[in-house]
Amino acid sequence: RLLGNNFGYEWTGTTYQETQAGTSISLIFILALFVVWLVLSAQYESWTSPVAVILGLPFAILGAVLGCFLMGLSISVYSQIGIVLLIALSAKNAILIVEFARDYRAQGEPVDQAAIEAGRVRLRPILMTSLAFVLGVMPLLFAAGAGAQSRIALGTAVVFGMAMNTLLATIYIPNFYELMQKLQERFSKKKDNDVKKDTNM
């Protein structure tokens, strides 16, 4: 049966929020990553070291997406909030490793040894804090009552994303640091050689 021209429909409530947020979530992720990169660039006084931190974030996002898939949930507004939260949480672990690696490198250790030593020294603290956080957020996965679906969606993204980041990113962050540090030093050495050539001429 067809309705007349006087009738219409529109989304309301959570569905309306999802349709509105769906177009802007990509921009929010890009801006969040850009802010992280700028802040870390100022902290490290380097353009490349923050990239080693940011390269670990896809592991967290992958964990969040897989968690929603395993739990039979869609990527809702609450899951997206959890993913934005993961950007800060997963960057925290990577920042600690990169910071220690930079200190070891400043002391004169080779790049690969500095990366390995930083990963070894920070492994236990990262595992302890991340495990405590995951266990603390775990009750959200078993929420019940009014608004339970929003808490389950948020908890799923955070728990699975943080677990995946802890298991994989902790292993690969030292490699990312080594790669970016070698690129930075190679570029700096080439730049210094060019300056010396121009000076001699």
N, C-alpha and C positions, 0 to 999 in steps of 0.2 A: 504494500500500500504506500503511495507517495504522499508526502506532506506538502502542504501549501507553501506559498512564498513567505508566509508569516512565521514559519518555524525555522529554527537553526540549531546548531550544536557547537559546543566548545569544550576544550579540556579544562579540568579543574583539579585542585588538590595536588597530590604528588605527581600525577601524570602531567599536569601543566608545567610543574617545575622541571621535570625531566625534559620535556620538549624545549623549554627555554634554555636549559643548561647544556643541552646536547650540542648546540652550535658554538658555545663559548668555551667548552672544556679544553679543547686543543690549545686555544690561546692562553688559557690559564696555566696549563702545563709548561708551555714555552716560556711564558713570563717568569714562572717559578724557577725554572732551570737557569734562565738568564740572570735572575737576581742572585741565585746561589753562586753562579760563575763570577759575577762582579764582586760579591763580598769576599769570596775566597781569593780572587786575584789581588784584592787590596791587602788581605791578610798575609798571603805568601809572597807578595810583590813579584808575582810571576803570572804569565798568561797561560802557561801550559800545565802547571801542577793542578789547578782546579779541574782540568779536563779528566785527569786520572780519577778524581772523586766522582765526577758526573758519569763516567763510563760504568760505574757500578750500579747506577740507578735502574737500568733496564732489568736487572735480576729481580729487583723488588716489584716492579710493575708486572713482570712475567709471573711471579708468585701470586700476586693479587688476582690476575686474570685466571690462572689455573685454579686458584681457590674458589672463585665464583663458579667456574665450570664444574668442579667436583661437588660443590654444594647445591648445584642446580639453580643458581641465582643469575639474574641479569646484571649488567654493569649499570647500576642505578646511580642516582645522585649521591647516595650515601657511600657507595663503593668508590665513586670518584673523589669524594672528600677523603676517604681513607687512603687513596693513592697519592693525593697531594700531601697528606700527612707523612706518607712513606718517603717522600722526597727528602724531608728533613731528617727522619729517623735513620734512613740508610746512609745519608751523607755523613751523619755523625761518626759512624764506624770508619768510613773511608778517610775522613779528615784526620782521625787519630793515627792511622797507619801512615798516611802521606806526611804528616807533621813529624813523626819520628824518623821516617826515611830521609826527610830533608835535613834533620839534625845530624844523622849519621853521615850523610853525604858532605855536610859542612865540616865535619871532623876529618875528612880526607879519605873515607872509605870508598871503594869502587861502587858504582851505581847499583850493580846487581847485588852486591853484598849488603848495601844499605837497605835495599828493598826487602831482601830475605830477613835481615835482622829485625826490621820494623814489623814485618808480618809475624815473626816468631814472638817478639816481646808483647805485642798487642793482642795476640790470639786469645789468651785466656780471659783478659778483662772484657773483650768484645763478646765472647761466648757467654760469660756470666751475666753481663748487663742485658744482652739481647734475649737470653733465655728467661731472665726474670721479667722482662717486659712482655714477652709472648705469653708467659703463664699468667701475668696480671691481666692481660686483655682477653684471655681465653673464655671467661664467663660470658662475654658478649656473644660467642657462638651458640650458647645454650640459653639465650634469653627467651622469656615467655611473657605473655600478657600483652597489654596495650603497647603498641609501638615496637613490638619485638622484631619485626621484619627489618626495620631501619637499623637496629642495633646489631642484628645478625649480619646484615650486608656490610656495615662498617667494620665489625669485628673480623669478618672473613677476609676482607681486603688487607687489613692491618696484620693479622696473625700469619696468614699464608705468605704475604709479601715480605714481612720481616724475617720469617723462617727461611725463605728462599734466599734472601739477601745475605743472611748470616752464613748459610751453608756454602754459597757460591762466591759472592762478592768478596768475602774475607780472603778467599784463596787467590782471586784474580787481581785484586787491587794492587798488590806489590808489582805484578807484571805490568799493569797499566802505568804505574808510577815510573818503572824502569824505562818503558817505551817513551813516555813523554819527556822524561829527564834527558834521555839520550838525544832526542830530537832537539830539545832546547839547547843543550850544550853544543851540539853539532852546528846549529844555526848561529849561536853566539860566537863560536870559534871562527866560522866562516865570515861573520860580520867583522870580527876583530882583524882578521887577515886582510879583508878589503880595506879597512881603515888604515892599516899599516902600509899597504901598497899605495894608497892615495897620499899618505904622508911622505913616503919616500920619493914619490914623483914630484 
